[in-house]
Amino acid sequence: MTHSIRPQPGIEDIVLYKGGESRLDGHDEVLKLSSNENPFGPPETAKTALIATASTLHRYPSSDHAGLRGAIAEVHGLDAARVICGAGSDEILTFLCQAYAGPGLEVIYTEHGFSMYRILALGAGATPVVVPERDRVVDVDAILEAVTNATRLVFLTNPGNPTGTMISADDLTRLAESLPDHVLLVLDGAYVEFAEGYDGGASIVDASETVVMTRTFSKLYGLGGLRVGWGYGPAHVIDTLNRLRGPFNLGVTQLATAEAAIRDRAFAEHYRSENARLRTWLAKALVALGVPSDPSHANYILARFHDAEQANACEASLRTKGILVRKVAGYGLPNCLRITIGTEADCARVRNAIQQFLEGA
Ligand SMILES: *Cc1c(COP(=O)(O)O)cnc(C)c1O
């Protein structure tokens, strides 16, 4: 039967998101270093809280998320009334595009930025605008030059994914202060917890009516499978996003587990410090093999090879050894591989496998 049903303009231009792979034929135990997951798994306290929700699953969850928002506000010193929780920070980013972008309007993100920004902009019918970075670092002036009367959103990941690089608080402040007041700046802070001494832009949010930040439980807290993220912004933005949010967008299990996780400061501190230590170790070990990377502020490093051919061959060689890392040609970095920082043993294994590849073994 023929029909004339068509999706809204832009949706057919979306290329499906491709996540990090988790399976390899012929390998029972795959070392997955392709999705920036916490190698230690979720905190025990969170698992206990999760199991306890089993007996309450017949009840609808809270629709205002007061418990989780309160815990987030307490831990980070924020105003709980201006926190919004979603099914991953992806959902908060989706609300932002739904609310502020649309046909004839532009959404800016940077050259090596997260591929979801393009998908969400197109999904809202808006025009994605890609701005160059400078040597894998966000360029504030290039963003400012790309702004037009039609710009509504600027998405900026800091620390960047897959680059791992950061721009300073001063640069962020300059960007926030220089953008015209019809542009909402979105600071995607998926990896903020791994960066030393950075509040994710919370103080910039507090000083402005046009800056929002997003955060996630998927990376530091080891809860990517649970789907919980949050946003923090000015009251008018949070009010707008809450109008779009389904009242029961998070289940009782998500709410209770995330709340337990964020209150477990010892877990967060342990992983943060282990990650920093092993990140330094792996970066140095790879430099010694002739594979450099920029100083990373996240839970991965972006290893640079001679060219795309060598990067692809290395990725293929690691596969044969049961190790998955992330190819990032789709992010404009064909000569690089993004390697998640695993446990000490994981780091040693990937380093040795890269050495064997380079030695042609
Ligand atoms: C992982 C990640 C997210 C968070 O995704 P969730 O939906 O919270 O799991 C957001 N932005 C970037 C850049 C990421 O890498």
The ligand as a Tripos MOL2 file, in Angstrom:
@<TRIPOS>MOLECULE
LIG
   15    15     1     0     0
SMALL
NO_CHARGES

@<TRIPOS>ATOM
      1 C1         28.6910    9.6810   27.6030 C.3       1 LIG1
      2 C2         28.3830   11.0900   27.1870 C.ar      1 LIG1
      3 C3         27.1830   11.7200   27.5420 C.ar      1 LIG1
      4 C4         26.2400   11.1060   28.5130 C.3       1 LIG1
      5 O1         25.4100   10.2020   28.0850 O.3       1 LIG1
      6 P1         24.2770    9.6510   29.0320 P.3       1 LIG1
      7 O2         23.0450    9.8460   28.2100 O.co2     1 LIG1
      8 O3         24.2190   10.4750   30.2800 O.co2     1 LIG1
      9 O4         24.6310    8.2420   29.2770 O.co2     1 LIG1
     10 C5         26.9620   13.0150   27.1530 C.ar      1 LIG1
     11 N1         27.8640   13.6930   26.4380 N.ar      1 LIG1
     12 C6         29.0250   13.1460   26.1040 C.ar      1 LIG1
     13 C7         30.0110   13.9530   25.3590 C.3       1 LIG1
     14 C8         29.3170   11.8150   26.4500 C.ar      1 LIG1
     15 O5         30.4830   11.2780   26.0880 O.3       1 LIG1
@<TRIPOS>BOND
     1     1     2 1
     2     2     3 ar
     3     2    14 ar
     4     3     4 1
     5     3    10 ar
     6     4     5 1
     7     5     6 1
     8     6     7 2
     9     6     8 1
    10     6     9 1
    11    10    11 ar
    12    11    12 ar
    13    12    13 1
    14    12    14 ar
    15    14    15 1
@<TRIPOS>SUBSTRUCTURE
     1 LIG1         1 GROUP 0 **** ****
